[in-house]
Amino acid sequence: MDDLTQDLVEGIRTWREHNITDYWIRVSYLGGELNRFGDHELTQTKGKLYHLWHGKWREIKTGSDFWLFTVPGAFAWARDMITKVAPKTDMGEDAIDLMMDDEYGYVRRLQFEVGHRDPANFTFEVTKFGTGAHPNFEEPE
């Protein structure tokens, strides 16, 4: 098993050991998806995902791109980058920079870099994380 895959497997194991069901996360994203560019705050609580948008929480429907910013979504995203995308590039796994959180195991940073100004390049980085619902979360009406 290559190092990136091993890091991912260990991260998933660590995450599962904590048995966290409710959490909040601030993600910084820079990449080709312009409508997702920037900083995003999300909270996963009571089995639902919410995104803070212009000062108000909105529920995110399953299948939305914002699910990639959740802990399980980022695990799947990293797996696909390692197993499906990177092998098709000239750089292979060197195109991926993957950093897992030491304490909780979530993907702290996932960066894909295949060349200067390539539209496939992106950086996903968790800048804040907490357990439980976001401290400012108010369920939308």
C-alpha angles and dihedrals in degrees: 000000000000121000096255093051091046091051090050093048091049091048092052090048091051092047092051092049089060091054092210114175101165121046143136129225139187113211130190113205128186118176150092095306096087094184089059095043114123138027122333132186118205135173128200109204136153090001094303134103122226130187125203106233122175092338096311131095117237127186114245116220118231111268096033117132088248089072086072086067093059120093095254091041092053090048090055092043092052091047091052092047091051098043106029112020108034095049089060092058129080089241097053114189090350086077089068129075108190124179123178125202109257096215105039103016099232121139104274095179134009117178128174117194121171102156148326111313094345109161090226091066116106143155123213115184133172107221098175135016135178138170120244124028117322109282091240097042118136116176110241117247 
